[in-house]
Amino acid sequence: MWRETLAHRLETRRAKSLWRDRALYRPAGDAGLIGSGRRLHDFAGNDYLGLARDPRLAEAQAEGAHRHGSGGRASHLVCGHLSPHHALEERLAALTGRPRALLFSTGYMANLAVLQVLGDGARVFQDRLNHASLLDGAALAGARSRRFHHADLADLERLLTRAPADTARLVVSDGVFSMDGDVADVGGLADVARRHAAALVIDDAHGIGVLGEHGDGSAGFRHPVDAVPVLVGTLGKALGSAGAFVAGDDLLIDALTQLARPYIYTTAQPPGVACATLRALDILAAEPERRRHLQALITHWRTRGAALGLPLLPSATPIQPVLLGDSTRTLSWARRLHEQGFLVGAIRPPTVPRGRARLRVTLSAAHDRATLDELLDRLAALAAEEAS
Ligand SMILES: *Cc1c(COP(=O)(O)O)cnc(C)c1O
């Protein structure tokens, strides 16, 4: 019976153009891939600073593995907590202006941990467009998430006002929304949270390394620990490595260390990975030109994209969606671009709301302006073809 059930669910997905292909790629150059025998410019990944293939990270990782072992061997609380993990936690606390940070193997697990511990017995208020891992974390805590309209502080306030006075409250938002690219009004959220005695969680997976004066993200130094007591960042995007962290004060970090099941019951990340991340942080500090180049590319994309009449969303980050609405249309544009040597994400429901399917174009410091122009021209040509 279970076979029929699964087969039926899969058929339904396929019929709705929601099937996800897992293509096989190999790297080609700094910002290229080879897939299906074709050389592709990668405008789909999250390697915003072009660090994922930097040989310095690979060297640090290999050297770390030689020195500390390939595997983490045990959880942090048993005997898996090694010096590179510890050094990395200190660096991440310093990067974000927090007293402490706790390292996790993935951002998904960091969010499960935060929500499991802080959501326990609390009312959880989430932006409607929050990342799936934040919603899953609330489910793990047995808490029901109330979702407020995207970036709508008045709606959040309305929900908070209705919550019973004697329960803990948790306000949760992405710092940069992963499918839209817009940046949360962190100051506004912090204000509302403070007035309603709620803790604020910002998941800055796409902000760390990109936003802020030194790559400290959308919260970081501009919104210190009393405004944003719980700051989550990931290391597999702009920092080109893997893993994640939660930054905050002693109370928060002690609570996560003692109580968070996704922290306690898992093997520490391979120490070489922590070494690679440490090297990425060195590069982030030493080569600000990467962030400047990325910023110039974003400005260029938006200016020329608007002039060409492309349906861009209001994003000042490397995530630059082209809103097409319909899933079939989105897939067809992505396929045409693929034939022309450009890989972009075709993002469809349930990742985004129905009617909001889009190409998710991501820019990287590894790109150059000429390649951006070429992609912009191809997009404009697809739009013109449809109009005629
Ligand atoms: C990618 C992402 C995560 C998950 O991080 P991983 O390290 O890939 O597990 C969490 N939150 C947001 C907003 C993300 O974009």
The ligand as a MOL file (V3000), in Angstrom:
LIG
                    3D

  0  0  0     0  0            999 V3000
M  V30 BEGIN CTAB
M  V30 COUNTS 15 15 0 0 0
M  V30 BEGIN ATOM
M  V30 1 C 20.3180 27.8590 3.6220 0
M  V30 2 C 19.4910 28.3440 4.7400 0
M  V30 3 C 19.4310 27.6480 5.9470 0
M  V30 4 C 20.0450 26.2850 6.1110 0
M  V30 5 O 21.4190 26.3350 6.1870 0
M  V30 6 P 22.2660 25.0310 5.8220 0
M  V30 7 O 23.5870 25.2700 6.4370 0
M  V30 8 O 22.2880 24.9550 4.3440 0
M  V30 9 O 21.5550 23.8670 6.4290 0
M  V30 10 C 18.7490 28.2210 6.9930 0
M  V30 11 N 18.1150 29.4080 6.8610 0
M  V30 12 C 18.1160 30.0780 5.6990 0
M  V30 13 C 17.4060 31.3800 5.6070 0
M  V30 14 C 18.7910 29.5580 4.5960 0
M  V30 15 O 18.7760 30.2050 3.4430 0
M  V30 END ATOM
M  V30 BEGIN BOND
M  V30 1 1 1 2
M  V30 2 1 2 3
M  V30 3 2 2 14
M  V30 4 1 3 4
M  V30 5 2 3 10
M  V30 6 1 4 5
M  V30 7 1 5 6
M  V30 8 2 6 7
M  V30 9 1 6 8
M  V30 10 1 6 9
M  V30 11 1 10 11
M  V30 12 2 11 12
M  V30 13 1 12 13
M  V30 14 1 12 14
M  V30 15 1 14 15
M  V30 END BOND
M  V30 END CTAB
M  END
